[in-house]
Amino acid sequence: MNMISTATPQALRRTNGTAPLIVHVTRQFAPSRGGLEDVIGNLCRQLLKRGFRVRVVTCNSVFAEPGPLLPAHEIVDGIEVVRIPWSGSTRYPIAPQVFRHLADADLIHVHAIDFFFDALSWGRLLHRRPMVATTHGGFFHTQKYAALKKIWFRTVTRASALGYRRLVCCSQSDAALFSQIAAERTVTIENGANTEKFAGRASPAPARHIVTIGRFSVNKRLDRLIAMMRPLVQSNPEWHLDIIGAPSDLSATDLERQIVQAGLSQHVSIHAGVADATIAERIGKASFFASASEYEGFGVVAIEAMSAGLVPLLHPNDAYRNLAGRHDCIRLVDFSEADGAAHAFEDAYRHALDGTGASGKRIVAEAATYSWHSVADRYVDVYETVPAKPRP
């Protein structure tokens, strides 16, 4: 059994004996839903169990759901959350009030490469706090503005990286990229996954039912999943796809329009912004998880799908290739070719039916190796290597 230590970390222990405070800075957090938010939430909950205090500083609205501003201060699952005004692009939200919430931090942990990453580095003489950052895929999720992104990475990001004692890369592809600009300070800690949330919830009997979970983003290539469903339904009308997630640069209406145009209204369902209980209910009808994503920082959602006992069929991006190299229950499928992808699902169903495919129990067991218990321990090890903040 993996026991959690509750001892206060010595390297960050305050002189007055209080627990050390880690301030996490991120553009989005709960109630926003997504991989970034899940990672930070899970890490913070584990840190609380290990004797840290934690605070999350984030923007005061959910980017995907314009509406009323969120409370400026709230406690979420025991985590102090401070929300600040922002302006500009959701990819690079400008929020200078972040500097008001750092004075009592023992360590600042910045998540993702955006305004916060740059501003807190360039302003480090103002806040004078040691910092680490987690890359979360950088900003190369799509090929849009690829040339400009490369120039920015080699200049602005390289300079900003100098302000961080450690850059934590959450995938091998991130490590290869960021080692080009900060090799001696780069460490790889692949993301954990909440392997308990949907544990063993997949259909106990093989079912022609697929789920995909994630943001409604262009780079997730949900259009290819919808296109694949046409030949799949032609082969057998029992096939059904549940698209589960939160609106992003695509809305639920955008996806519904594609589904209607493809004549698949009876075979593809949209579930936007639903609670975990609803997700678990949909997983309970399914045997397969699909992702046609062109880019993933690590692929947390695929691990969560495995923890449910779903057979993953994934597009061969770098992150999914790495996962498939470790887990032969993962099938790599080129979703750019609809007929071939449909054939892969029929083949996977036949293997599930005759028992020649990986069993649900085996898939669940493999996912368990990504528990957040061990991942949080590695983050604590990184924190312990960072010198304490200067004392007044």
Secondary structure, 3 states (H helix, E strand, C coil): CCCCCCCCCHHHCCCCCCCCEEEEECCCCCCCCCHHHHHHHHHHHHHHHCCCEEEEEEECCCCCCCCCCCCCEEEECCEEEEEECCEECCCCEECHHHHHHCCCCCEEEEECCCHHHHHHHHCHHHHCCCEEEECCCCCCCCCCCHHHHHHHHHHHHHHHHCCCCEEEECCHHHHHHHHHHHHHHEEECCCCECCCCCCCCCCCCCCCEEEEECCECHHHCHHHHHHHHHHHHHHCCCCEEEEEECECCCCHHHHHHHHHHCCCCCCEEEEECCCHHHHHHHHCCCCEEEECCCCCCCCHHHHHHHHHCCEEEECCCHHHHHHHHHCCCCEECCCCCHHHHHHHHHHHHHHHHHCCCCCHHHHHHHHHHHEHHHHHHHHHHHHHCCCCCCCC
